[in-house]
Amino acid sequence: TALQRHRLERELARREAQLSEAQRIGRLGNWEWDVAGNKASASPLLYQIFGIEPGLLEHDAAAHLLERVHPDDRELMARLARSALQSREPLDATFRIVRPDGEVRYIHSRAETIHDAQSGRVRVAGVSQDVTERERAMVEARNNRNRFAALFESCPDALIVVDANGLISQVNTAAKALFGYTDEEFEGMEVERLIPAHLRDGHRTRRDAYRANPHFRPMRSGMTLHAVARHGGAIPVEISLGHTSIDG
């Protein structure tokens, strides 16, 4: 009936509106490429993400899209696209584009090749998402890790990272020189091994207490402390403790 048709049309419009809103929030555009005709249909958001004039992909779609790909990523993406078409394996790639205003954005695309056995028609359907903020955050995190590693390694004082179980996970060059152990020997070593034997049990108790209330502090300020090197000799040291979270 007319009433049922109206309800169906209204429900369809509601769902299309929900899809458009979800794509807008997720910066996600969908597309479909007719390989033989080299033309594509795409959602409005995909045109916005790539900075392409609406309707431009209806002719010579591959060239228009590839033109937007960053020059350093263009050859790789062309090769991945050819491979996906030949193998009919899904495409899953993250690459950069250059918008008309020169802004570089990161795009994550997933696509599948669909072959119609009866008509012989080949088309590729996919989605592309703007993941610029995520990629930039990952790059910044990687740069921060690299800066920390450089500072950690170049520090003239011996630095030792110990996990919650009292096992050594990382040392710098100064620590290796002071104690005489290699990276491999330090890895997983109980930190109490570096402490005189008669103090180890008491140190384990204090370590557990510190873990319950971690904070920066020097150990026994004004007193002479000793550590034990690989050769068994005592080393006078000054020790400070600090707490941090690494990789969660």
Disulfide bonds with the S-S distance in Angstrom:
none
